């Protein structure tokens, strides 16, 4: 697939995802808490905001540069669409909020933490979208031949997805159950999409 073609699909995905996300933040108020005792054991680590916000660049790099197969691209794309629908339905049905700590860190890190809390300050913890999309990108990259050809890149993606998942906890954005839910949802959506896309001749191609 051409980069332009992929960019068009990702633009539509971004509009759909962010549009519905901020609409929910506007109108839905939190009612539930998924707090567990284990959440109290997780420290607030402000500098992990830099890991947390690698998600968007990671999605762009994965979908536009590394996933070259039409089949793998649309598997990851449709999995992301399905995940978005399920995540946002959960935000409406089970609105939950993680009380924010006082922003820590110094200088630009503190400002970045404050910015993160300001734009993500509503009823949207379960499941974690950051975790879901990080693991979707991992599986998309895992099945890409372009990634297979670069020694160690699959392992780097694995570490990145784990890092994103942990950062949602250390940033006090999500509960442990949100991370588990995000990982489970990503697995369900990706492998369901993989099965469906694999059966459709429209998505068949040679290069990956």
MDAnalysis code that builds the backbone (N, CA, C; Angstrom):
import MDAnalysis as mda
import numpy as np

u = mda.Universe.empty(624, n_residues=208, atom_resindex=np.repeat(np.arange(208), 3), trajectory=True)
u.add_TopologyAttr("name", ["N", "CA", "C"] * 208)
u.add_TopologyAttr("resid", np.arange(1, 209))
u.add_TopologyAttr("resname", ["UNK", "UNK", "UNK", "UNK", "UNK", "UNK", "UNK", "UNK", "UNK", "UNK", "UNK", "UNK", "UNK", "UNK", "UNK", "UNK", "UNK", "UNK", "UNK", "UNK", "UNK", "UNK", "UNK", "UNK", "UNK", "UNK", "UNK", "UNK", "UNK", "UNK", "UNK", "UNK", "UNK", "UNK", "UNK", "UNK", "UNK", "UNK", "UNK", "UNK", "UNK", "UNK", "UNK", "UNK", "UNK", "UNK", "UNK", "UNK", "UNK", "UNK", "UNK", "UNK", "UNK", "UNK", "UNK", "UNK", "UNK", "UNK", "UNK", "UNK", "UNK", "UNK", "UNK", "UNK", "UNK", "UNK", "UNK", "UNK", "UNK", "UNK", "UNK", "UNK", "UNK", "UNK", "UNK", "UNK", "UNK", "UNK", "UNK", "UNK", "UNK", "UNK", "UNK", "UNK", "UNK", "UNK", "UNK", "UNK", "UNK", "UNK", "UNK", "UNK", "UNK", "UNK", "UNK", "UNK", "UNK", "UNK", "UNK", "UNK", "UNK", "UNK", "UNK", "UNK", "UNK", "UNK", "UNK", "UNK", "UNK", "UNK", "UNK", "UNK", "UNK", "UNK", "UNK", "UNK", "UNK", "UNK", "UNK", "UNK", "UNK", "UNK", "UNK", "UNK", "UNK", "UNK", "UNK", "UNK", "UNK", "UNK", "UNK", "UNK", "UNK", "UNK", "UNK", "UNK", "UNK", "UNK", "UNK", "UNK", "UNK", "UNK", "UNK", "UNK", "UNK", "UNK", "UNK", "UNK", "UNK", "UNK", "UNK", "UNK", "UNK", "UNK", "UNK", "UNK", "UNK", "UNK", "UNK", "UNK", "UNK", "UNK", "UNK", "UNK", "UNK", "UNK", "UNK", "UNK", "UNK", "UNK", "UNK", "UNK", "UNK", "UNK", "UNK", "UNK", "UNK", "UNK", "UNK", "UNK", "UNK", "UNK", "UNK", "UNK", "UNK", "UNK", "UNK", "UNK", "UNK", "UNK", "UNK", "UNK", "UNK", "UNK", "UNK", "UNK", "UNK", "UNK", "UNK", "UNK", "UNK", "UNK", "UNK", "UNK", "UNK", "UNK", "UNK", "UNK"])
u.atoms.positions = np.array([
    [0.834, -1.206, 0.000],
    [0.000, 0.000, 0.000],
    [0.870, 1.257, 0.000],
    [0.389, 2.284, -0.662],
    [1.119, 3.547, -0.664],
    [0.943, 4.262, 0.673],
    [1.916, 5.089, 1.014],
    [1.831, 5.850, 2.261],
    [0.643, 6.801, 2.238],
    [0.333, 7.369, 1.066],
    [-0.786, 8.295, 0.958],
    [-2.103, 7.586, 1.245],
    [-2.263, 6.400, 0.673],
    [-3.482, 5.630, 0.905],
    [-3.630, 5.290, 2.384],
    [-2.548, 4.854, 3.002],
    [-2.595, 4.522, 4.423],
    [-2.875, 5.761, 5.268],
    [-2.298, 6.891, 4.875],
    [-2.503, 8.129, 5.625],
    [-3.964, 8.550, 5.615],
    [-4.663, 8.321, 4.490],
    [-6.084, 8.673, 4.404],
    [-6.899, 7.858, 5.399],
    [-6.614, 6.557, 5.457],
    [-7.333, 5.703, 6.399],
    [-7.031, 6.091, 7.846],
    [-5.774, 6.401, 8.127],
    [-5.401, 6.753, 9.493],
    [-5.975, 8.110, 9.894],
    [-6.124, 9.011, 8.924],
    [-6.751, 10.302, 9.205],
    [-8.208, 10.096, 9.613],
    [-8.914, 9.247, 8.861],
    [-10.311, 8.950, 9.187],
    [-10.420, 8.285, 10.555],
    [-9.485, 7.374, 10.842],
    [-9.473, 6.725, 12.151],
    [-9.257, 7.751, 13.264],
    [-8.320, 8.668, 13.045],
    [-8.043, 9.688, 14.054],
    [-9.242, 10.571, 14.333],
    [-9.949, 10.983, 13.275],
    [-11.150, 11.806, 13.432],
    [-12.216, 11.050, 14.217],
    [-12.416, 9.785, 13.837],
    [-13.424, 8.958, 14.509],
    [-13.065, 8.743, 15.979],
    [-11.828, 8.386, 16.235],
    [-11.385, 8.073, 17.595],
    [-11.430, 9.298, 18.500],
    [-10.766, 10.360, 18.074],
    [-10.678, 11.548, 18.927],
    [-12.016, 12.271, 19.033],
    [-12.777, 12.273, 17.925],
    [-14.079, 12.944, 17.949],
    [-15.015, 12.327, 18.973],
    [-15.135, 11.005, 18.938],
    [-16.022, 10.336, 19.901],
    [-15.447, 10.397, 21.316],
    [-14.118, 10.349, 21.425],
    [-13.478, 10.396, 22.747],
    [-13.793, 11.704, 23.472],
    [-13.581, 12.830, 22.795],
    [-13.808, 14.117, 23.446],
    [-15.293, 14.418, 23.610],
    [-16.120, 13.835, 22.764],
    [-17.569, 13.981, 22.930],
    [-18.018, 13.302, 24.223],
    [-17.454, 12.126, 24.478],
    [-17.772, 11.403, 25.714],
    [-17.290, 12.186, 26.926],
    [-16.082, 12.752, 26.828],
    [-15.561, 13.552, 27.944],
    [-16.463, 14.741, 28.245],
    [-17.110, 15.252, 27.206],
    [-17.959, 16.429, 27.362],
    [-19.241, 16.120, 28.125],
    [-19.793, 14.911, 27.910],
    [-21.138, 14.646, 28.401],
    [-21.264, 13.540, 29.446],
    [-20.235, 12.723, 29.630],
    [-20.345, 11.597, 30.564],
    [-19.598, 11.904, 31.861],
    [-20.250, 11.663, 32.980],
    [-19.636, 11.876, 34.295],
    [-19.321, 10.534, 34.945],
    [-18.244, 10.501, 35.733],
    [-17.817, 9.231, 36.316],
    [-18.761, 8.772, 37.429],
    [-18.950, 7.450, 37.471],
    [-19.838, 6.849, 38.465],
    [-19.193, 5.673, 39.182],
    [-18.195, 5.063, 38.573],
    [-17.618, 3.838, 39.114],
    [-16.149, 4.025, 39.457],
    [-15.662, 3.125, 40.285],
    [-14.238, 3.089, 40.599],
    [-13.755, 1.652, 40.498],
    [-12.658, 1.457, 39.790],
    [-12.078, 0.120, 39.644],
    [-10.799, -0.008, 40.474],
    [-10.744, 0.779, 41.528],
    [-9.576, 0.792, 42.390],
    [-9.426, -0.528, 43.143],
    [-8.190, -1.051, 43.132],
    [-7.838, -2.244, 43.900],
    [-6.679, -1.909, 44.824],
    [-6.460, -2.753, 45.813],
    [-5.373, -2.505, 46.760],
    [-4.028, -2.412, 46.052],
    [-3.859, -3.186, 44.985],
    [-2.586, -3.190, 44.269],
    [-2.290, -1.832, 43.641],
    [-3.322, -1.058, 43.336],
    [-3.107, 0.264, 42.742],
    [-2.363, 1.200, 43.695],
    [-2.571, 1.002, 44.996],
    [-1.891, 1.843, 45.981],
    [-0.392, 1.569, 46.040],
    [-0.011, 0.383, 45.578],
    [1.416, 0.011, 45.610],
    [2.190, 0.582, 44.430],
    [1.476, 1.102, 43.439],
    [2.143, 1.662, 42.257],
    [2.490, 3.123, 42.518],
    [3.764, 3.485, 42.429],
    [4.163, 4.875, 42.708],
    [3.823, 5.803, 41.548],
    [3.678, 7.073, 41.862],
    [3.504, 8.094, 40.833],
    [4.898, 8.516, 40.364],
    [5.177, 8.290, 39.077],
    [6.505, 8.574, 38.524],
    [6.335, 9.559, 37.363],
    [6.453, 10.858, 37.620],
    [6.144, 11.876, 36.607],
    [6.909, 11.734, 35.290],
    [8.191, 11.337, 35.328],
    [8.970, 11.308, 34.089],
    [8.461, 10.273, 33.096],
    [7.637, 9.325, 33.543],
    [7.095, 8.332, 32.602],
    [6.053, 8.937, 31.669],
    [5.729, 10.225, 31.852],
    [4.852, 10.915, 30.909],
    [5.452, 10.886, 29.506],
    [6.791, 10.854, 29.432],
    [7.461, 10.826, 28.130],
    [7.264, 9.487, 27.428],
    [7.183, 8.435, 28.191],
    [6.880, 7.120, 27.611],
    [5.407, 7.074, 27.215],
    [4.557, 7.553, 28.103],
    [3.103, 7.550, 27.896],
    [2.726, 8.195, 26.566],
    [3.397, 9.291, 26.237],
    [3.040, 10.040, 25.035],
    [3.801, 9.614, 23.784],
    [4.465, 8.476, 23.837],
    [5.053, 7.938, 22.599],
    [4.014, 7.153, 21.805],
    [2.805, 7.025, 22.331],
    [1.798, 6.231, 21.643],
    [1.482, 6.772, 20.248],
    [1.194, 8.058, 20.144],
    [0.820, 8.621, 18.842],
    [1.948, 8.493, 17.823],
    [3.184, 8.887, 18.156],
    [4.276, 8.661, 17.193],
    [4.448, 7.189, 16.854],
    [4.215, 6.310, 17.842],
    [4.332, 4.878, 17.611],
    [3.292, 4.384, 16.620],
    [2.068, 4.883, 16.739],
    [1.006, 4.499, 15.805],
    [1.346, 4.974, 14.399],
    [1.782, 6.219, 14.277],
    [2.111, 6.778, 12.961],
    [3.253, 6.009, 12.307],
    [4.319, 5.772, 13.075],
    [5.471, 5.063, 12.535],
    [5.111, 3.643, 12.114],
    [4.320, 2.980, 12.940],
    [3.936, 1.597, 12.644],
    [3.068, 1.512, 11.406],
    [2.002, 2.277, 11.378],
    [1.009, 2.144, 10.322],
    [1.464, 2.742, 8.988],
    [2.243, 3.810, 9.025],
    [2.639, 4.466, 7.781],
    [3.973, 3.972, 7.240],
    [4.898, 3.570, 8.125],
    [6.245, 3.238, 7.678],
    [6.573, 1.753, 7.726],
    [6.083, 1.041, 8.736],
    [6.538, -0.327, 8.950],
    [5.549, -1.393, 8.478],
    [4.262, -1.113, 8.548],
    [3.272, -2.077, 8.067],
    [3.009, -1.770, 6.593],
    [3.566, -2.580, 5.712],
    [3.484, -2.318, 4.279],
    [2.481, -3.200, 3.558],
    [2.116, -4.298, 4.167],
    [1.160, -5.219, 3.564],
    [-0.257, -4.695, 3.712],
    [-1.027, -4.813, 2.638],
    [-2.433, -4.429, 2.668],
    [-3.176, -5.265, 3.704],
    [-2.872, -6.538, 3.747],
    [-3.547, -7.446, 4.674],
    [-3.248, -7.091, 6.124],
    [-1.982, -6.879, 6.441],
    [-1.601, -6.550, 7.819],
    [-2.107, -5.167, 8.201],
    [-2.040, -4.229, 7.244],
    [-2.519, -2.876, 7.528],
    [-3.991, -2.890, 7.903],
    [-4.811, -3.549, 7.068],
    [-6.252, -3.532, 7.334],
    [-6.634, -4.404, 8.526],
    [-5.844, -5.420, 8.814],
    [-6.083, -6.177, 10.053],
    [-5.930, -5.252, 11.252],
    [-4.847, -4.488, 11.265],
    [-4.582, -3.575, 12.382],
    [-5.571, -2.413, 12.381],
    [-5.905, -1.913, 11.195],
    [-6.845, -0.793, 11.070],
    [-8.230, -1.171, 11.594],
    [-8.794, -2.284, 11.096],
    [-10.131, -2.676, 11.529],
    [-10.153, -3.112, 12.987],
    [-9.061, -3.700, 13.456],
    [-8.960, -4.034, 14.879],
    [-9.014, -2.761, 15.719],
    [-8.368, -1.700, 15.229],
    [-8.369, -0.419, 15.949],
    [-9.748, 0.220, 15.949],
    [-10.458, 0.118, 14.829],
    [-11.826, 0.652, 14.755],
    [-12.730, -0.091, 15.734],
    [-12.664, -1.419, 15.706],
    [-13.484, -2.226, 16.611],
    [-13.153, -1.918, 18.065],
    [-11.860, -1.809, 18.372],
    [-11.429, -1.502, 19.739],
    [-11.960, -0.142, 20.179],
    [-11.922, 0.839, 19.281],
    [-12.428, 2.176, 19.602],
    [-13.907, 2.127, 19.976],
    [-14.688, 1.399, 19.185],
    [-16.127, 1.285, 19.452],
    [-16.368, 0.657, 20.826],
    [-15.659, -0.440, 21.113],
    [-15.858, -1.139, 22.394],
    [-15.386, -0.287, 23.565],
    [-14.224, 0.334, 23.419],
    [-13.692, 1.195, 24.483],
    [-14.665, 2.318, 24.812],
    [-15.163, 2.985, 23.792],
    [-16.023, 4.137, 24.030],
    [-17.397, 3.730, 24.558],
    [-17.871, 2.562, 24.165],
    [-19.101, 2.055, 24.781],
    [-18.890, 1.783, 26.267],
    [-17.723, 1.245, 26.609],
    [-17.405, 1.006, 28.026],
    [-17.322, 2.309, 28.801],
    [-16.771, 3.352, 28.166],
    [-16.676, 4.649, 28.835],
    [-18.060, 5.235, 29.121],
    [-19.018, 4.896, 28.267],
    [-20.386, 5.379, 28.462],
    [-21.134, 4.528, 29.491],
    [-20.949, 3.203, 29.401],
    [-21.691, 2.287, 30.280],
    [-21.074, 2.193, 31.668],
    [-19.719, 2.184, 31.724],
    [-19.012, 2.064, 33.007],
    [-18.038, 3.226, 33.193],
    [-18.549, 4.451, 33.262],
    [-17.652, 5.602, 33.391],
    [-16.899, 5.595, 34.727],
    [-15.593, 5.574, 34.646],
    [-14.758, 5.531, 35.848],
    [-13.631, 6.547, 35.729],
    [-13.262, 7.143, 36.843],
    [-12.237, 8.193, 36.857],
    [-11.164, 7.877, 37.885],
    [-9.914, 8.122, 37.516],
    [-8.795, 7.949, 38.446],
    [-8.442, 9.325, 39.024],
    [-8.634, 9.539, 40.325],
    [-8.301, 10.847, 40.931],
    [-6.845, 11.196, 40.681],
    [-6.594, 12.373, 40.150],
    [-5.236, 12.772, 39.791],
    [-4.444, 13.244, 41.007],
    [-3.185, 12.845, 41.093],
    [-2.317, 13.378, 42.142],
    [-1.856, 14.779, 41.747],
    [-1.198, 15.462, 42.655],
    [-0.603, 16.753, 42.305],
    [0.505, 16.506, 41.303],
    [0.533, 17.291, 40.249],
    [1.539, 17.103, 39.201],
    [2.935, 17.182, 39.788],
    [3.760, 16.184, 39.487],
    [5.129, 16.163, 39.992],
    [6.124, 16.484, 38.901],
    [7.396, 16.296, 39.214],
    [8.444, 16.591, 38.251],
    [8.812, 18.054, 38.268],
    [9.723, 18.431, 37.375],
    [10.178, 19.817, 37.307],
    [10.201, 20.286, 35.868],
    [10.103, 21.589, 35.684],
    [10.246, 22.175, 34.363],
    [9.281, 21.632, 33.344],
    [9.814, 21.239, 32.184],
    [8.989, 20.793, 31.072],
    [8.260, 19.491, 31.390],
    [8.875, 18.630, 32.226],
    [8.208, 17.386, 32.602],
    [6.948, 17.684, 33.404],
    [7.054, 18.594, 34.362],
    [5.878, 18.966, 35.157],
    [4.792, 19.587, 34.271],
    [5.200, 20.441, 33.353],
    [4.239, 21.073, 32.461],
    [3.547, 20.027, 31.584],
    [4.311, 19.038, 31.153],
    [3.758, 17.967, 30.315],
    [2.769, 17.121, 31.106],
    [3.078, 16.865, 32.383],
    [2.163, 16.115, 33.245],
    [0.871, 16.904, 33.444],
    [0.992, 18.191, 33.724],
    [-0.194, 19.027, 33.916],
    [-1.046, 19.062, 32.652],
    [-0.401, 19.147, 31.501],
    [-1.111, 19.135, 30.226],
    [-1.840, 17.812, 30.044],
    [-1.190, 16.714, 30.388],
    [-1.781, 15.381, 30.246],
    [-3.013, 15.232, 31.112],
    [-2.928, 15.706, 32.350],
    [-4.076, 15.643, 33.251],
    [-5.227, 16.518, 32.745],
    [-4.892, 17.657, 32.136],
    [-5.920, 18.596, 31.679],
    [-6.717, 18.044, 30.505],
    [-6.044, 17.345, 29.565],
    [-6.751, 16.857, 28.379],
    [-7.375, 15.483, 28.597],
    [-7.004, 14.816, 29.679],
    [-7.524, 13.467, 29.943],
    [-8.058, 13.433, 31.365],
    [-9.167, 14.108, 31.557],
    [-9.633, 14.329, 32.922],
    [-11.114, 14.017, 33.069],
    [-11.500, 12.819, 32.569],
    [-12.914, 12.502, 32.651],
    [-13.145, 11.023, 32.932],
    [-14.264, 10.501, 32.444],
    [-14.728, 9.166, 32.840],
    [-14.274, 8.105, 31.848],
    [-12.978, 7.840, 31.812],
    [-12.485, 7.015, 30.717],
    [-11.330, 6.101, 31.124],
    [-11.490, 5.366, 32.194],
    [-10.356, 4.524, 32.585],
    [-10.430, 3.110, 32.024],
    [-11.605, 2.496, 32.016],
    [-11.686, 1.074, 31.653],
    [-12.365, 0.854, 30.312],
    [-11.677, 0.128, 29.407],
    [-10.276, -0.302, 29.466],
    [-9.357, 0.821, 28.998],
    [-8.076, 0.672, 29.218],
    [-7.131, 1.703, 28.832],
    [-6.940, 1.724, 27.314],
    [-7.242, 2.866, 26.711],
    [-7.023, 3.014, 25.280],
    [-5.548, 2.980, 24.931],
    [-4.708, 3.592, 25.769],
    [-3.266, 3.578, 25.527],
    [-2.737, 2.143, 25.467],
    [-3.163, 1.348, 26.420],
    [-2.711, -0.050, 26.452],
    [-3.233, -0.798, 25.228],
    [-4.500, -0.624, 24.934],
    [-5.110, -1.319, 23.798],
    [-4.369, -1.019, 22.502],
    [-4.150, 0.248, 22.210],
    [-3.554, 0.605, 20.922],
    [-2.059, 0.304, 20.872],
    [-1.389, 0.355, 22.007],
    [0.031, -0.034, 22.025],
    [0.186, -1.501, 21.652],
    [-0.682, -2.355, 22.208],
    [-0.590, -3.788, 21.900],
    [-1.103, -4.099, 20.498],
    [-2.051, -3.327, 19.988],
    [-2.464, -3.497, 18.594],
    [-1.307, -3.183, 17.657],
    [-0.546, -2.127, 17.963],
    [0.614, -1.790, 17.150],
    [1.687, -2.867, 17.262],
    [1.834, -3.432, 18.463],
    [2.809, -4.518, 18.625],
    [2.465, -5.682, 17.716],
    [1.208, -6.114, 17.726],
    [0.830, -7.258, 16.902],
    [0.880, -6.913, 15.421],
    [0.519, -5.677, 15.068],
    [0.634, -5.270, 13.674],
    [2.085, -5.348, 13.212],
    [3.000, -4.853, 14.052],
    [4.422, -4.896, 13.724],
    [4.941, -6.330, 13.723],
    [4.452, -7.137, 14.646],
    [4.911, -8.521, 14.769],
    [4.650, -9.302, 13.486],
    [3.535, -9.031, 12.819],
    [3.165, -9.759, 11.606],
    [3.665, -9.092, 10.339],
    [4.406, -8.007, 10.478],
    [4.937, -7.295, 9.314],
    [6.297, -7.848, 8.908],
    [6.457, -8.180, 7.629],
    [7.745, -8.682, 7.141],
    [8.832, -7.624, 7.239],
    [8.444, -6.349, 7.091],
    [9.420, -5.268, 7.183],
    [10.054, -5.232, 8.571],
    [9.261, -5.522, 9.594],
    [9.768, -5.547, 10.970],
    [10.602, -6.802, 11.203],
    [10.175, -7.912, 10.637],
    [10.905, -9.166, 10.802],
    [12.339, -9.056, 10.288],
    [12.544, -8.220, 9.263],
    [13.854, -8.105, 8.639],
    [14.851, -7.299, 9.478],
    [14.355, -6.564, 10.469],
    [15.235, -5.734, 11.316],
    [15.481, -6.458, 12.629],
    [16.710, -6.865, 12.858],
    [17.062, -7.635, 14.044],
    [16.705, -6.883, 15.327],
    [15.947, -7.525, 16.168],
    [15.620, -6.955, 17.471],
    [14.438, -6.008, 17.497],
    [13.867, -5.696, 16.323],
    [12.776, -4.707, 16.296],
    [11.501, -5.249, 16.941],
    [11.246, -6.547, 16.759],
    [10.080, -7.140, 17.430],
    [10.222, -7.033, 18.939],
    [11.418, -7.309, 19.453],
    [11.648, -7.208, 20.904],
    [11.499, -5.767, 21.371],
    [11.945, -4.831, 20.554],
    [11.810, -3.419, 20.899],
    [10.339, -3.027, 20.986],
    [9.532, -3.531, 20.060],
    [8.092, -3.268, 20.098],
    [7.458, -3.870, 21.343],
    [7.910, -5.049, 21.711],
    [7.380, -5.693, 22.914],
    [7.691, -4.846, 24.143],
    [8.934, -4.372, 24.249],
    [9.324, -3.517, 25.377],
    [8.544, -2.214, 25.368],
    [8.306, -1.687, 24.171],
    [7.548, -0.440, 24.044],
    [6.111, -0.622, 24.528],
    [5.464, -1.694, 24.113],
    [4.076, -1.947, 24.534],
    [3.997, -2.152, 26.039],
    [4.979, -2.860, 26.594],
    [5.026, -3.040, 28.052],
    [5.250, -1.699, 28.737],
    [6.160, -0.886, 28.170],
    [6.451, 0.431, 28.744],
    [5.240, 1.337, 28.749],
    [4.495, 1.360, 27.633],
    [3.258, 2.148, 27.575],
    [2.284, 1.666, 28.641],
    [2.137, 0.356, 28.764],
    [1.198, -0.213, 29.738],
    [1.567, 0.192, 31.158],
    [2.843, 0.091, 31.501],
    [3.296, 0.463, 32.842],
    [3.157, 1.966, 33.080],
    [3.388, 2.759, 32.039],
    [3.323, 4.214, 32.205],
    [1.910, 4.681, 32.523],
    [0.894, 3.947, 32.053],
    [-0.480, 4.342, 32.395],
    [-0.735, 4.192, 33.892],
    [0.011, 3.278, 34.521],
    [-0.109, 3.082, 35.970],
    [0.712, 4.113, 36.732],
    [1.956, 4.318, 36.316],
    [2.844, 5.236, 37.037],
    [2.478, 6.699, 36.797],
    [1.672, 6.952, 35.757],
    [1.156, 8.299, 35.540],
    [-0.159, 8.520, 36.294],
    [-0.650, 7.449, 36.937],
    [-1.919, 7.495, 37.659],
    [-3.079, 7.890, 36.752],
    [-3.009, 7.369, 35.527],
    [-4.087, 7.553, 34.570],
    [-5.066, 6.379, 34.612],
    [-4.545, 5.194, 34.975],
    [-5.360, 3.990, 34.913],
    [-5.114, 3.062, 36.094],
    [-6.136, 2.260, 36.369],
    [-6.041, 1.210, 37.369],
    [-5.431, -0.042, 36.731],
    [-4.986, -0.962, 37.585],
    [-4.421, -2.219, 37.093],
    [-5.440, -2.970, 36.237],
    [-6.696, -2.973, 36.652],
    [-7.730, -3.685, 35.897],
    [-7.922, -3.065, 34.518],
    [-7.664, -1.762, 34.389],
    [-7.769, -1.105, 33.082],
    [-6.706, -1.617, 32.125],
    [-5.514, -1.858, 32.658],
    [-4.406, -2.363, 31.844],
    [-4.702, -3.790, 31.374],
    [-5.185, -4.606, 32.297],
    [-5.556, -5.985, 31.934],
    [-6.665, -5.971, 30.880],
    [-7.643, -5.106, 31.084],
    [-8.734, -4.993, 30.127],
    [-8.258, -4.524, 28.760],
    [-7.334, -3.576, 28.743],
    [-6.800, -3.057, 27.489],
    [-6.038, -4.115, 26.706],
    [-5.212, -4.883, 27.409],
    [-4.459, -5.957, 26.760],
    [-5.403, -7.023, 26.202],
    [-6.379, -7.421, 26.992],
    [-7.337, -8.448, 26.570],
    [-8.140, -7.983, 25.359],
    [-8.573, -6.734, 25.385],
    [-9.339, -6.191, 24.267],
    [-8.498, -6.148, 22.999],
    [-7.237, -5.738, 23.131],
    [-6.350, -5.677, 21.964],
    [-6.194, -7.055, 21.335],
    [-5.989, -8.061, 22.165],
    [-5.825, -9.429, 21.658],
    [-7.096, -9.886, 20.945],
    [-8.234, -9.644, 21.567],
    [-9.516, -10.055, 20.976],
    [-9.734, -9.385, 19.628],
    [-9.561, -8.066, 19.571],
    [-9.842, -7.315, 18.350],
    [-8.862, -7.660, 17.231],
    [-7.576, -7.777, 17.575],
    [-6.590, -8.037, 16.529],
    [-6.789, -9.412, 15.904],
    [-6.942, -10.437, 16.718],
    [-7.015, -11.779, 16.156],
    [-8.376, -12.072, 15.520],
    [-9.422, -11.370, 15.966],
    [-10.703, -11.462, 15.272],
    [-10.588, -10.811, 13.894],
    [-9.996, -9.622, 13.851],
    [-9.812, -8.929, 12.575],
    [-8.897, -9.726, 11.652],
    [-7.874, -10.328, 12.215],
    [-6.937, -11.128, 11.422],
    [-7.653, -12.304, 10.769],
    [-8.535, -12.938, 11.505],
    [-9.289, -14.070, 10.980],
    [-10.231, -13.623, 9.860],
    [-10.925, -12.507, 10.068],
    [-11.888, -12.031, 9.071],
    [-11.183, -11.507, 7.824],
    [-10.173, -10.661, 8.011],
    [-9.439, -10.103, 6.880],
    [-8.749, -11.206, 6.081],
    [-8.258, -12.224, 6.777],
    [-7.584, -13.325, 6.108],
    [-8.487, -14.111, 5.184],
    [-9.787, -14.026, 5.390],
    [-10.748, -14.768, 4.565],
    [-11.230, -13.971, 3.358],
    [-10.890, -12.692, 3.309],
    [-11.380, -11.824, 2.241],
    [-10.314, -11.617, 1.173],
    [-10.650, -11.937, -0.062],
    [-9.677, -11.833, -1.154],
    [-9.253, -10.394, -1.431],
    [-10.088, -9.422, -1.089],
    [-9.778, -8.013, -1.343],
    [-8.481, -7.589, -0.661],
    [-8.191, -8.184, 0.484],
    [-7.039, -7.758, 1.275],
    [-5.779, -8.561, 0.991],
    [-5.826, -9.492, 0.049],
    [-4.656, -10.315, -0.209],
    [-3.610, -9.537, -0.992],
    [-2.362, -9.713, -0.619],
    [-1.265, -9.125, -1.364],
    [-0.030, -9.991, -1.172],
    [1.061, -9.549, -1.775],
    [2.279, -10.365, -1.724],
    [3.226, -9.853, -0.667],
    [3.484, -8.551, -0.676],
    [4.463, -8.001, 0.262],
    [3.829, -7.727, 1.606],
    [4.663, -7.824, 2.666],
    [4.227, -7.524, 4.014],
    [5.107, -6.466, 4.647],
])
